[in-house]
Amino acid sequence: MDAASITRLFCLAALWGASFLFMRVSVPAFGPVALIMWRVAIAAVFLWLASRLVRQPLRLGHRWKHFLIIGILNSALPFLLFAYAAQTLPASLLAILNATSPLFGAAIGAVWLRTSLTGAVALGLGCGLAGVTVLVGQNLALVGGSEWAAIAAGLLAPLSYSLASLYTRARPGLATPFDNAHGSMWMATLVVLPLFLFAPLRQAPDAGDWLAVALLGVLCTGAAYLLYFRLIDDVGPTRALSVTFLIPVFGVLWGTLFLDEAIGWHTVLGGTLILTGIALTAGLLGARRQPA
C-alpha cells in the first residue's frame, strides 16, 4: 500500500469515527429519525453532484430493488439504530460496537453459508464475544439496566452492515461500487422519508446542530463513500477493510477530545478483544477460511 492509499485509509477512518461524534451532538435536537433523514438526503445530493462532476449518471432500471436492499441494510436501518443508541451511549462505545460487523459476518457465514471455521476463526469469534461482553456489562453497570435497548440497537446495526456485505458479495457485477453508494443512498432517503413525516423535531436545532448534520451527511457519508471506493480500486477490498481496525481508535479519540468521554479499563480491554477477534476472523493473524 503506497503513501497516498495509507493517507486515504486514515482519512476514511477519521471520518467514519467522527460520525458517532456528530450523531451524539445532534441527536438530542433532531431525534433519531429526523437526524438520519437529513444525513441520507444530504449524502444523496452530494453523491448526485459528484456523479455529475465525473459524468457517471445513475441508471436505476431493473436495479432499483438491488439498490433498495442495500439502502435498507447498509444505510437506513443501521443509521437509525446507531442514532437511537447515540441518545444514551457514548460515541466511543458506539465506534467500538460498529467494529463488530466482521465478526457478525463470520458467524453468519458459518451458519447461513455453511462456511467451515478454522480454529483461529472460532477463537476470533470467541474473542469478539468476550470483548462485547466486557463493554456491554461495564456500560450497563454505569448507565443502568434500562439501557438494554440502546445496547441492542448498537449491536443490531453492525449486524445489518454484515448482512449488506454478504448480499453484495452474493450479487457481484450488478452495479459499480459508485452506483451502489449513489443508488442506495437515494433509496435510503425514500425509506426514511415516511418515518420522518411522522417524527417531529424535539426542539429547534441551533447552528451547531445543523453544522453537525451537514458534516455527517457530506463528509462522514458522501465523501467517505468516495474515499472507500477509491481505496477498493487502488488496493482491493481486503486491504480497504483494514479501516475497520482504525475506526474505533478515532471514535474513542474524538469522543475523548470533544465530548470529554472517559476511557476506562473496560473500553481498552473490550476494544482490544474485539479488534483481536476481527484480526483472527479476517485471517490477519494466521487464520484462513476454508470452503465448506
C-alpha positions as CSV (number, residue, x, y, z in Angstrom):
1,M,0.0,0.0,0.0
2,D,1.6,3.3,-1.1
3,A,1.6,6.6,0.9
4,A,-1.4,8.0,-0.9
5,S,-3.5,4.9,-0.1
6,I,-2.4,4.9,3.5
7,T,-3.4,8.6,3.8
8,R,-6.8,7.9,2.3
9,L,-7.2,5.0,4.7
10,F,-6.5,7.2,7.8
11,C,-8.8,10.0,6.4
12,L,-11.6,7.5,5.9
13,A,-11.2,6.1,9.4
14,A,-11.2,9.6,10.9
15,L,-14.4,10.5,9.0
16,W,-16.2,7.3,9.9
17,G,-15.0,7.6,13.5
18,A,-16.3,11.2,13.6
19,S,-19.8,10.1,12.5
20,F,-20.5,8.9,16.1
21,L,-19.4,12.2,17.5
22,F,-21.7,14.2,15.2
23,M,-24.6,11.9,15.9
24,R,-24.1,12.2,19.7
25,V,-24.0,16.0,19.3
26,S,-27.0,16.5,17.1
27,V,-29.4,13.7,18.1
28,P,-30.8,15.5,21.2
29,A,-32.2,18.3,19.0
30,F,-33.3,16.3,15.9
31,G,-34.2,12.9,17.3
32,P,-33.0,9.7,15.6
33,V,-35.4,9.8,12.6
34,A,-35.0,13.4,11.6
35,L,-31.3,13.2,12.1
36,I,-30.9,10.2,9.7
37,M,-33.4,11.7,7.2
38,W,-31.1,14.7,6.8
39,R,-28.0,12.6,6.8
40,V,-29.0,10.3,3.9
41,A,-30.7,13.1,2.0
42,I,-27.6,15.4,2.2
43,A,-25.4,12.4,1.3
44,A,-27.6,11.5,-1.7
45,V,-27.5,15.1,-3.1
46,F,-23.7,15.2,-2.5
47,L,-23.2,11.9,-4.4
48,W,-25.5,13.2,-7.2
49,L,-23.4,16.3,-7.6
50,A,-20.3,14.0,-7.6
51,S,-21.9,11.8,-10.3
52,R,-22.5,14.9,-12.4
53,L,-18.9,16.0,-12.0
54,V,-17.4,12.7,-13.1
55,R,-20.2,12.2,-15.7
56,Q,-21.4,9.0,-14.3
57,P,-25.2,9.2,-14.2
58,L,-27.2,6.8,-12.2
59,R,-29.3,4.4,-14.2
60,L,-31.9,2.7,-12.0
61,G,-33.7,0.4,-14.5
62,H,-34.3,-3.1,-13.1
63,R,-31.6,-2.5,-10.4
64,W,-33.8,-0.4,-8.1
65,K,-34.6,-3.5,-6.0
66,H,-30.9,-4.1,-5.6
67,F,-30.3,-0.5,-4.5
68,L,-33.3,-0.7,-2.2
69,I,-31.9,-3.8,-0.4
70,I,-28.5,-2.1,0.0
71,G,-30.1,1.2,1.0
72,I,-32.0,-0.5,3.8
73,L,-29.3,-2.9,5.1
74,N,-26.3,-0.7,4.6
75,S,-27.7,2.8,5.4
76,A,-31.2,3.4,6.6
77,L,-31.5,0.6,9.2
78,P,-28.0,0.8,10.8
79,F,-28.0,4.6,10.7
80,L,-31.4,4.7,12.5
81,L,-30.2,2.1,15.1
82,F,-27.0,3.9,15.8
83,A,-28.8,7.3,16.1
84,Y,-31.2,5.7,18.6
85,A,-28.3,4.3,20.6
86,A,-26.5,7.6,20.4
87,Q,-29.2,9.2,22.6
88,T,-27.7,7.5,25.7
89,L,-24.5,5.7,24.8
90,P,-21.1,7.4,24.4
91,A,-19.6,7.9,20.9
92,S,-16.5,5.8,21.9
93,L,-18.6,2.8,22.7
94,L,-20.7,3.1,19.5
95,A,-17.5,3.2,17.4
96,I,-16.2,0.0,19.1
97,L,-19.5,-1.8,18.7
98,N,-19.5,-0.7,15.0
99,A,-16.3,-2.7,14.6
100,T,-18.1,-6.0,15.3
101,S,-19.5,-6.2,11.8
102,P,-16.8,-8.6,10.5
103,L,-17.5,-10.8,13.5
104,F,-21.2,-11.0,12.6
105,G,-20.2,-11.6,9.0
106,A,-18.0,-14.6,10.0
107,A,-20.7,-16.0,12.3
108,I,-23.5,-15.6,9.6
109,G,-21.2,-17.2,7.0
110,A,-20.7,-20.2,9.2
111,V,-24.4,-20.7,10.0
112,W,-26.1,-19.5,6.8
113,L,-23.5,-20.1,4.1
114,R,-22.1,-23.2,5.9
115,T,-18.6,-22.0,5.8
116,S,-16.4,-24.2,7.8
117,L,-14.4,-22.5,10.6
118,T,-10.8,-23.0,11.4
119,G,-9.7,-23.0,15.0
120,A,-8.3,-19.4,14.6
121,V,-11.6,-18.1,13.3
122,A,-13.5,-19.8,16.1
123,L,-11.1,-18.3,18.6
124,G,-11.6,-14.9,16.9
125,L,-15.4,-15.2,17.4
126,G,-14.8,-16.1,21.0
127,C,-12.5,-13.1,21.5
128,G,-15.1,-10.8,19.9
129,L,-17.9,-12.1,22.1
130,A,-15.7,-11.7,25.2
131,G,-14.9,-8.1,24.1
132,V,-18.6,-7.3,23.6
133,T,-19.4,-8.8,27.0
134,V,-16.9,-6.7,28.7
135,L,-18.1,-3.5,27.0
136,V,-21.8,-4.2,27.4
137,G,-21.5,-5.4,31.0
138,Q,-19.5,-2.5,32.2
139,N,-21.5,0.2,30.4
140,L,-24.8,-1.3,31.7
141,A,-23.4,-1.1,35.2
142,L,-22.6,2.6,34.5
143,V,-25.8,3.7,32.8
144,G,-28.2,1.3,34.3
145,G,-30.1,-1.8,33.1
146,S,-32.7,0.4,31.4
147,E,-30.3,1.0,28.5
148,W,-30.5,-2.6,27.2
149,A,-32.5,-1.2,24.2
150,A,-29.7,1.1,23.2
151,I,-27.0,-1.6,23.6
152,A,-29.2,-3.9,21.5
153,A,-29.5,-1.2,18.8
154,G,-25.7,-0.7,18.8
155,L,-25.2,-4.4,18.1
156,L,-28.0,-4.8,15.6
157,A,-26.5,-2.0,13.4
158,P,-23.2,-3.8,12.6
159,L,-25.3,-7.0,12.1
160,S,-27.2,-5.1,9.4
161,Y,-23.9,-4.0,7.8
162,S,-22.7,-7.6,7.7
163,L,-25.9,-8.7,6.0
164,A,-25.4,-6.0,3.4
165,S,-21.9,-7.1,2.8
166,L,-22.9,-10.7,2.4
167,Y,-25.7,-9.7,0.0
168,T,-23.4,-7.6,-2.2
169,R,-20.9,-10.4,-2.4
170,A,-23.6,-12.7,-3.5
171,R,-24.7,-10.3,-6.2
172,P,-21.4,-9.3,-7.9
173,G,-21.4,-7.2,-11.1
174,L,-25.0,-5.8,-10.7
175,A,-23.6,-2.3,-10.3
176,T,-20.4,-0.4,-9.9
177,P,-19.3,0.5,-6.3
178,F,-20.1,4.2,-7.0
179,D,-23.6,3.3,-8.3
180,N,-24.2,1.1,-5.3
181,A,-23.4,4.1,-3.0
182,H,-25.3,6.6,-5.0
183,G,-28.4,4.5,-5.7
184,S,-28.6,3.0,-2.3
185,M,-28.4,6.5,-0.7
186,W,-31.5,7.7,-2.6
187,M,-33.3,4.5,-1.7
188,A,-32.4,5.0,1.9
189,T,-33.8,8.5,1.7
190,L,-37.1,7.2,0.4
191,V,-37.3,4.5,3.1
192,V,-36.7,7.0,5.9
193,L,-39.0,9.7,4.5
194,P,-42.3,8.2,5.7
195,L,-40.9,7.9,9.2
196,F,-39.6,11.5,9.0
197,L,-43.1,12.8,8.2
198,F,-44.4,11.4,11.5
199,A,-41.5,12.2,13.7
200,P,-41.4,16.0,14.5
201,L,-38.3,17.7,15.8
202,R,-37.8,17.5,19.5
203,Q,-36.6,21.1,19.7
204,A,-35.4,23.8,17.4
205,P,-31.9,22.9,16.2
206,D,-29.3,25.6,16.5
207,A,-26.4,26.4,14.1
208,G,-24.2,23.9,15.8
209,D,-26.7,21.1,15.3
210,W,-27.2,21.9,11.6
211,L,-23.4,22.1,11.2
212,A,-23.0,18.6,12.8
213,V,-25.7,17.2,10.4
214,A,-24.2,18.8,7.4
215,L,-20.7,17.4,8.2
216,L,-22.3,14.0,9.0
217,G,-24.0,13.9,5.6
218,V,-21.3,15.4,3.4
219,L,-18.1,14.2,5.0
220,C,-18.9,11.1,7.0
221,T,-21.3,9.7,4.5
222,G,-20.9,11.1,0.9
223,A,-17.2,11.9,0.9
224,A,-16.4,8.8,3.0
225,Y,-18.1,6.6,0.4
226,L,-16.0,8.1,-2.4
227,L,-12.8,7.6,-0.4
228,Y,-13.7,4.0,0.4
229,F,-14.4,3.1,-3.2
230,R,-11.2,4.8,-4.4
231,L,-9.4,2.6,-1.8
232,I,-11.1,-0.5,-3.2
233,D,-9.9,0.4,-6.7
234,D,-6.4,1.1,-5.6
235,V,-5.6,-1.7,-3.1
236,G,-8.6,-4.1,-3.3
237,P,-11.4,-4.8,-0.9
238,T,-9.5,-6.9,1.6
239,R,-6.9,-4.2,2.4
240,A,-9.6,-1.5,2.2
241,L,-11.5,-3.3,5.0
242,S,-8.5,-2.7,7.3
243,V,-10.2,0.6,8.0
244,T,-12.3,-1.4,10.5
245,F,-9.4,-1.5,12.9
246,L,-8.8,2.3,12.8
247,I,-12.4,3.5,13.2
248,P,-12.7,2.6,16.9
249,V,-9.3,4.4,17.5
250,F,-10.6,7.6,16.0
251,G,-14.1,7.1,17.6
252,V,-12.6,6.9,21.0
253,L,-10.2,9.8,20.3
254,W,-12.9,12.2,19.1
255,G,-15.2,11.2,22.0
256,T,-12.4,11.9,24.5
257,L,-11.3,15.2,22.9
258,F,-14.6,16.8,22.1
259,L,-17.1,15.1,24.5
260,D,-14.9,14.5,27.5
261,E,-15.7,10.8,27.5
262,A,-13.6,8.8,29.9
263,I,-11.6,5.9,28.7
264,G,-11.8,3.2,31.3
265,W,-10.2,-0.2,31.5
266,H,-13.3,-1.8,30.1
267,T,-13.0,0.3,26.9
268,V,-9.4,-0.7,26.4
269,L,-9.8,-4.4,27.2
270,G,-13.1,-4.8,25.4
271,G,-11.9,-2.9,22.3
272,T,-8.6,-4.9,22.2
273,L,-10.5,-8.2,22.4
274,I,-12.9,-7.2,19.6
275,L,-10.0,-6.0,17.3
276,T,-8.1,-9.2,18.0
277,G,-11.2,-11.2,17.1
278,I,-11.6,-9.3,13.9
279,A,-7.9,-9.9,13.0
280,L,-8.3,-13.6,13.6
281,T,-11.6,-13.9,11.6
282,A,-10.2,-11.9,8.8
283,G,-7.1,-14.1,8.6
284,L,-4.7,-11.4,9.5
285,L,-3.2,-13.4,12.4
286,G,-2.8,-16.6,10.5
287,A,-6.5,-17.7,10.2
288,R,-7.6,-18.8,6.8
289,R,-11.2,-19.6,5.9
290,Q,-11.8,-22.9,4.1
291,P,-14.7,-23.6,1.8
292,A,-17.3,-25.9,3.0
